[in-house]
């Protein structure tokens, strides 16, 4: 399992790019336009694409809890640094449950997420299997932590809803928050406890900073 993922990680490492500049968020009723080459993905599309692309399989860690009927169990790997996204359940408040692309390999529930599809809103909610909490965008945080992604919610509302996009040519994925209309970015240039943190703060998909690779965790 480890050797398979690590061999692919080496191929996914990307060349250095200039960090995209943070910009003011558009209104929630005016989400950022999706760049050419990207398509919105619903539940059936997600299941089909992950199967057709031969997504790597990983064992589901025990203690995942109750999941929605239309949930895909996935691990996310940043295309920028080739590291898997983990839930920092041991972080102290206010950053408890922060999402960071910091794991060199898939280790279990810390790097596992259920992508739950909601037909009514045509959006996904992400539930961390590390603490059984939904991922929220912390719009009210300030400074470098504003719009931080945290697995801290017990239910789903506008803070926890995302659009999912796929680029077939790149075989990469992107997430857009419905709360602020911004794309999720991995903060590769941060230092300290929020290095590699995920934040919904880009108005466009500029490159590897906003791109992820998904791994199927189903049995």
Number of C-alpha atoms within 10 A of each C-alpha: 12 11 9 12 16 16 10 12 20 11 9 19 15 14 8 9 11 9 13 17 9 9 10 11 17 13 13 14 10 11 18 21 11 16 11 7 11 18 15 17 18 17 19 10 12 19 15 10 15 17 12 9 11 10 15 17 16 22 14 18 15 9 11 18 10 8 15 12 8 15 20 21 24 24 26 22 28 29 23 24 24 25 24 27 28 27 28 21 18 10 12 10 8 10 20 15 26 29 27 27 26 22 15 16 19 23 17 17 21 21 26 29 28 23 25 21 24 17 11 6 11 15 23 26 25 25 29 29 26 22 18 21 20 27 28 29 27 20 17 10 12 10 7 12 18 15 24 26 28 27 26 21 16 10 13 17 12 16 21 25 26 28 20 23 20 22 16 13 8 11 14 19 23 25 23 28 28 25 23 24 25 28 28 28 30 26 22 19 11 12 10 6 12 20 15 23 27 27 27 27 27 22 23 18 22 16 15 23 25 27 26 28 22 19 22 21 20 12 8
